[in-house]
């Protein structure tokens, strides 16, 4: 009988070869005391990711795509071959804290009503990174991407979205978790459905978490597990002019409006659940 896999860690590669190398090393250093597998799905095989894995990480399962399928599309490929009781949707720029994966497994084993949980993420300097969100309002991009975000009203809207004033030292039921570290229950994920591939990049995490709530599963921020995320929003690099001429910015905006169109007029399923 084959050994039960507790956690399938899935990472998508596009341009992050060296970051993934460091992430894989961090998982090795953490030495999780659960049975786990790692799957790398490669949206850019020409960059040489396979050579890195073949040389230093022979235990990693590898899928090469003949075209860039976006984050959600590539993740779905990894999910389809994953063997774990839990699927860990994982960014290529995260350092795993000692005991953090074991803590996520323990938390999910003890809380069967939770379909998704996410760890506390910290920046490279140790400061808190806001990684759980409320549903995005229509005005959000205007305030996050223009000088209006520095106004009193703009700051209030952005802070509300990022849950800045909530207590991040406590477990919280949240609308959505950042896609950098989404720990999902396998059977719940297949019940809900995988990533909506219409979102090439951005907002696929908001969409997935929202569908968990719609199906009756909770989405929970769990700071008992802590990891470091070397976060860089490529769509927010540079000044306003550079952002407006960036391909990543327009992919981000396109995904935002796809999300708004998909859920136009619909009530927040988390709030509906607790009425």
Secondary structure, 3 states (H helix, E strand, C coil): CCCCCCEEEEEEECCCHHHHHHHHHHHHHHCCCCCEEEEEEECCHHHCHHHHHHHHCCCCEEEECCCCCHHHHHHHHHHHHCCCCEEEEECCCEEECCCHHHHHHHHHHHCCCEEEEEEEEECCCCCEECCEECCCCCCHHHHHHCHHHHCHHHHHHHHHHHCCCCCCCCCEECCEECCCEEEEEHHHHHHHCCCCCCCCCCCHHHHHHHHHHHCCCEEEEEEEEEEEECCCCHHHCCCHHHHHCCHHHHHHHHHHHHHHHHCCCCCCHHHHHCC
